[in-house]
Amino acid sequence: MNVGDLVRTVCFGPNGEVGEVGIVIEPEEQWGHGRVWQVLFNKAGVSIKWQVAAQGLEVLNESR
C-alpha cells in the first residue's frame, strides 16, 4: 500500500459503513505490528480524514 492508492474499507469506515472508498494520503505511525494510514474519504461533498489500519483496507487501484 502506498500514498495515492485508491482503497476500500473491509471494516467500518468514518460513516459507519463497510466498503467505503477513499484515497491514502499519508502513512501514520505503526501500532505494534500493524501499519496505520491516513485515508481521505468523501461523502456528499464532505471530506473526512480517518486513520485506518492496513488490515482494514483493500487496495482497489494502485497509484503507480
N, C-alpha and C positions, 0 to 999 in steps of 0.2 A: 504494500500500500504506500502511495506517495502523495505529496501535495498536488492538488488539482484533479485527483481521481473522483469520478462520479460513483457514489456509494448508496446502498440501501440498507436500512437497519433490519436486523433479524431479531432485534429486541424492541422494546417500546422506545419511540423517539420523543422529541420535545412536545409533540401534540398528542401524546398518549396512544399512538397507533404503531403497529408493526408494519414495516415496509416503506417507511418514509425515505424519500430520496434527497440527498444533499451532496455537497462538494467538500472534500477535505481541504482545509485552509492552512493548518499548521500542526506539527507534532506537539503534543503536550508532554508532560512528564511521564515517567514509567512507574507504575504502581506494582511492586512485587515483580512478577514475571510477565505482566501484561503491559502492552503499549496502549496509550490513550491518545486520541486525536481530537482536535477541534474541528467540528464539521459545521458548515453553514447550511441551514435548512431555510426554505422559503415557502410559505403557505399563505395564499390570499394577499400577497403583497407585503407580508410581514416577515422579515429576516430574523432568524434566531441562531446564535452561535451556541453549540451544545458540545459537551465533552462526551465522547463515546469510546469505550474500549474496542480495540481491534477485533476481538472475538464477537462483538455485537454488530459488525459491519460486513457487508458483502460488496465486493467491487463489481460495478456494472460496466464501467468503461475506464481504461487507464489513460492517464494524461499524456503519456509519451507517444 
